[in-house]
């Protein structure tokens, strides 16, 4: 354990990370492990390649069925701007 972590763990009364932790026992996440289609859709809408505004807009439109004007008012942008943002986000993913 590095010295800094050792000093902190001594002050707090115990180790931060035990040396005997077995991280190999954690199962790998498989696509089939996600049984909920809605959850899979959320992950798709929140793809890392999209900006946070595009992720939120796409999620609100796809999962919550909000209209483009409603989402545009939320972001204080015009409807055409938001519509174009949604089109670009869908193309990217």
Secondary structure, DSSP 8 states (H G I E B T S, - for coil): --HHHHHHHHHHTS-SS-TT--GGGS----GGG---HHHHHHHHHT-TTS-HHHHHHHHHHHTS---HHHHHHHHT--HHHHHHHHHHHHHH-
